[in-house]
């Protein structure tokens, strides 16, 4: 799915929501891991 998106060299507006969704998931995951580690340390 990501390879299929990278195969198109020209920027596609339809692929932007997918990238923003993946980026949001990564940010949410990292913040959740940081919060989880803080809860364990205390």
C-alpha positions in Angstrom: 0.0 0.0 0.0 2.8 2.4 0.9 4.9 1.1 -2.0 2.0 1.7 -4.3 1.9 5.3 -3.1 5.6 5.8 -3.6 5.4 4.3 -7.2 3.6 7.5 -8.2 6.3 10.2 -8.4 3.8 13.1 -8.9 2.2 14.4 -5.7 -1.3 13.1 -5.3 -3.8 15.0 -3.1 -5.7 11.8 -2.4 -2.6 10.3 -0.7 -2.2 13.2 1.7 -4.9 12.0 4.2 -3.3 8.6 4.3 0.1 10.1 5.1 -1.4 12.4 7.7 -3.2 9.5 9.3 0.0 7.4 9.5 1.9 10.4 10.9 -0.8 11.0 13.5 -0.8 7.3 14.5 3.0 7.5 14.9 2.8 10.6 17.0 0.0 9.1 19.1 1.9 5.9 19.6 5.1 7.7 20.7 3.2 9.9 23.1 1.4 6.9 24.5 4.7 5.0 25.0 6.2 8.1 26.8 3.2 8.3 29.1 3.3 4.6 29.7 7.0 4.7 30.6 6.4 7.6 33.0 3.6 5.7 34.7 5.9 2.7 35.2 8.9 4.8 36.5 6.7 6.4 39.2 
